[in-house]
């Protein structure tokens, strides 16, 4: 599984611009850093709640990006114990100013979290949060970016850290709406309905799933994961042939 995780995100991360580094991401901290990080989290929470109702939030995208990116940085610093108050503040931002998380740096950082499932296996609160922030950001869009699907696939074919979590369900049913059979889909809108998106989706799904199926020595857990993703993508002939 570890070898597969090193690969996870590699090919498609480069193809769709999902990196595993960011100017806002620092090295993982230790428990001794927790008081300092919690203090930063309190200050960021206060800043979020203070500025959210003001014109600055509307007129200063640089400030919005910085304060939200710094908030994610603090949460990512100790993934085992993310600050709950700061997480709730981000969810509130997503509720009232949901388009904020479409800003490029934030979108990219949230995808990095989703694609790093092995980091959050012990506590998946942060990737579940990322899934919900992205759902809120794009819920009113008829078409969703393909890199959201790519992030889903990376977790779905590897550690399944968050894709099976009920709290990430709204994101999952929307991001899979393009390939789950219509009769089974819980989402009434296909987020990848255009002919071009359908073509791209088919390529991305089949290449990633088939590549995972070609592991010569899968573990029992990997076999379980592959069965789950094969069931979801059985509509594609390439998947049925590989299976």
Buried (B, 14 or more C-beta within 10 A) or exposed (E): BEEBBEEBBEEBBEEBEBBEEBEBBEEEBEEEEBEEBBEBBEEBBEBBEEBBEEEEBEEBEEEBBBBBBBBBBBBBBBBEBBBEBBBEBBEBBBEEBBEBBEBEBBBBBBBBBBBBBBBBBEBBBBBBBBBBBBBBBBBEEEBBBBBBBBBBBBBBBBBBBBBEBEEBBBBBBBBBBBBBEEEEBEBEEBBBEEEEBBEBBBEBBBBBBBBBBEBEEBEEEBEEBBEBBBEBBBBBEBBEEBB
